[in-house]
Amino acid sequence: MPVIKVLPHPEYAPEGAEIQAQPGDSICEVLLDNRIAIEHACDMSCACTTCHVIVREGYNSLNELDENEEDLLDRAWGLTPQSRLSCQAIVARDNLVVEIPKYSINHAKEKH
């Protein structure tokens, strides 16, 4: 069973985490099921970029990006060549190391 290692994030995973995942699940589903409340403003329908993650290890084991995900990722803050929308990134058999970016484009979350 693959393991997703989540790098420390001040809000979502201050200590980091290591989570067992089922092949076929999205990274977002695995994180949410394990109490890492990553943002997902569109309810995982590939309509926003709030669930953007950076896959530091295991990127090539994930399913391929489709055109819709590529277009949305162009709008994400902190985009890297290893960026994925976690709701669209499907876990295979390899372990992953995932970084949740510090900033999001989710304006509804901003505290004024």
Sine and cosine of phi, psi and omega as CSV:
sin_phi,cos_phi,sin_psi,cos_psi,sin_omega,cos_omega
0.00,0.00,0.78,-0.63,-0.02,-1.00
-0.93,0.36,0.44,-0.90,0.03,-1.00
-0.90,-0.43,0.70,-0.71,0.13,-0.99
-0.97,-0.25,0.89,-0.46,0.09,-1.00
-1.00,-0.09,0.86,-0.51,0.03,-1.00
-0.99,-0.16,0.85,-0.53,0.03,-1.00
-0.93,0.36,0.47,-0.88,-0.02,-1.00
-0.83,0.56,0.67,-0.75,0.06,-1.00
-0.68,-0.73,0.75,-0.66,-0.13,-0.99
-0.84,0.54,-0.50,0.86,-0.05,-1.00
-0.98,-0.18,-0.71,0.70,-0.17,-0.99
-1.00,-0.04,-0.52,0.85,-0.04,-1.00
-0.46,-0.89,0.96,0.29,-0.08,-1.00
-0.82,0.57,-0.55,0.84,-0.01,-1.00
-0.99,-0.13,-0.03,1.00,-0.17,-0.99
0.98,0.22,-0.04,-1.00,0.01,-1.00
-0.28,-0.96,0.40,-0.92,0.17,-0.99
-0.78,-0.62,0.85,-0.53,-0.15,-0.99
-0.80,-0.60,0.72,-0.69,0.12,-0.99
-0.98,0.19,0.65,-0.76,-0.04,-1.00
-0.82,-0.57,0.39,-0.92,0.11,-0.99
-0.99,-0.12,0.76,-0.65,0.12,-0.99
-0.82,0.57,0.68,-0.73,-0.01,-1.00
0.98,-0.20,-0.27,0.96,0.07,-1.00
-1.00,0.08,0.46,-0.89,0.10,-1.00
-0.99,0.16,0.42,-0.91,0.07,-1.00
-0.84,0.54,-0.67,0.74,-0.01,-1.00
-0.86,0.51,-0.74,0.68,0.01,-1.00
-0.86,0.51,-0.69,0.72,-0.02,-1.00
-0.89,0.45,-0.71,0.71,0.00,-1.00
-0.89,0.47,-0.76,0.66,-0.02,-1.00
-0.89,0.46,-0.65,0.76,0.01,-1.00
-0.91,0.41,-0.30,0.96,-0.02,-1.00
-0.91,-0.41,0.51,0.86,0.12,-0.99
0.88,0.47,0.47,0.88,0.17,-0.99
-0.96,-0.28,0.99,-0.15,-0.21,-0.98
-0.99,0.16,0.88,0.48,0.04,-1.00
-0.87,0.50,0.55,-0.83,0.02,-1.00
-0.91,0.41,0.57,-0.82,0.06,-1.00
-0.38,-0.93,0.95,0.33,-0.16,-0.99
-0.88,0.47,-0.41,0.91,-0.04,-1.00
-0.98,-0.17,0.26,0.97,-0.03,-1.00
0.83,0.56,0.65,0.76,0.10,-0.99
0.89,0.45,0.60,0.80,-0.01,-1.00
-0.96,-0.26,0.21,0.98,0.00,-1.00
0.86,0.50,0.74,0.67,0.00,-1.00
-0.84,-0.54,0.06,1.00,0.01,-1.00
-0.48,-0.88,-0.10,-0.99,0.00,-1.00
-0.85,-0.52,0.24,0.97,-0.11,-0.99
-0.92,0.39,-0.37,0.93,-0.01,-1.00
-0.99,-0.11,0.32,0.95,0.00,-1.00
-0.83,0.56,0.75,-0.66,0.12,-0.99
-0.74,-0.68,0.29,-0.96,0.09,-1.00
-0.92,-0.40,0.86,-0.51,-0.04,-1.00
-1.00,-0.04,0.98,-0.18,-0.09,-1.00
-0.97,0.24,-0.50,0.87,0.08,-1.00
-0.63,-0.78,0.64,-0.77,0.04,-1.00
1.00,-0.01,0.13,0.99,-0.05,-1.00
-0.80,0.60,-0.71,0.71,-0.08,-1.00
-0.93,0.36,-0.22,0.98,0.02,-1.00
-0.99,0.10,-0.23,0.97,-0.02,-1.00
-0.97,0.23,0.30,-0.95,0.10,-1.00
-0.87,0.49,0.33,-0.94,-0.01,-1.00
-0.96,0.28,0.49,-0.87,0.09,-1.00
-0.94,0.35,0.62,-0.78,0.15,-0.99
-0.99,-0.13,0.12,-0.99,-0.10,-1.00
-0.88,0.48,-0.63,0.78,0.00,-1.00
-0.89,0.45,-0.70,0.71,0.03,-1.00
-0.90,0.43,-0.67,0.74,0.03,-1.00
-0.86,0.51,-0.69,0.73,0.00,-1.00
-0.89,0.45,-0.68,0.73,0.01,-1.00
-0.92,0.38,-0.65,0.76,-0.01,-1.00
-0.87,0.50,-0.48,0.88,0.04,-1.00
-0.86,0.50,-0.34,0.94,-0.01,-1.00
-0.99,-0.10,-0.15,0.99,-0.07,-1.00
-0.95,0.30,0.56,-0.83,0.08,-1.00
-0.99,0.16,0.66,-0.75,0.04,-1.00
0.96,0.27,0.47,0.88,-0.03,-1.00
-0.86,0.51,0.69,-0.72,0.08,-1.00
-0.75,-0.66,0.19,-0.98,0.07,-1.00
-0.89,0.45,-0.28,0.96,0.01,-1.00
-0.98,-0.21,0.25,0.97,-0.01,-1.00
-0.97,0.24,0.59,-0.81,0.11,-0.99
-0.57,-0.82,0.40,-0.91,0.24,-0.97
-0.99,0.12,0.85,-0.53,-0.12,-0.99
-0.90,0.43,-0.40,0.92,0.02,-1.00
-0.96,0.28,-0.28,0.96,-0.02,-1.00
-0.95,-0.32,-0.21,0.98,-0.04,-1.00
-1.00,0.08,0.94,-0.34,-0.09,-1.00
-0.99,-0.12,0.80,-0.60,-0.01,-1.00
-0.93,0.38,0.69,-0.73,0.09,-1.00
-0.95,-0.30,-0.82,-0.57,-0.04,-1.00
-0.96,-0.29,-0.25,0.97,-0.05,-1.00
-1.00,0.07,0.49,-0.87,0.12,-0.99
-0.92,0.38,0.46,-0.89,-0.01,-1.00
-0.80,-0.60,0.51,-0.86,0.21,-0.98
-0.87,-0.49,0.84,-0.54,-0.13,-0.99
-0.85,-0.53,0.70,-0.72,0.11,-0.99
-0.92,-0.39,0.77,-0.64,0.10,-0.99
-1.00,-0.04,0.86,-0.50,-0.03,-1.00
-0.86,0.50,0.48,-0.88,-0.03,-1.00
-0.93,0.36,-0.56,0.83,-0.06,-1.00
-0.91,-0.42,0.50,-0.87,-0.02,-1.00
-0.76,-0.65,0.33,-0.94,0.04,-1.00
-1.00,0.00,0.12,0.99,-0.03,-1.00
-0.97,0.24,1.00,-0.09,-0.04,-1.00
-0.93,0.35,-0.43,0.90,0.01,-1.00
-0.90,0.43,-0.41,0.91,-0.04,-1.00
-0.99,0.12,-0.36,0.93,-0.06,-1.00
-0.84,0.55,0.69,-0.73,0.00,-1.00
-0.99,-0.14,0.90,-0.43,-0.01,-1.00
-0.96,-0.30,0.00,0.00,0.00,0.00
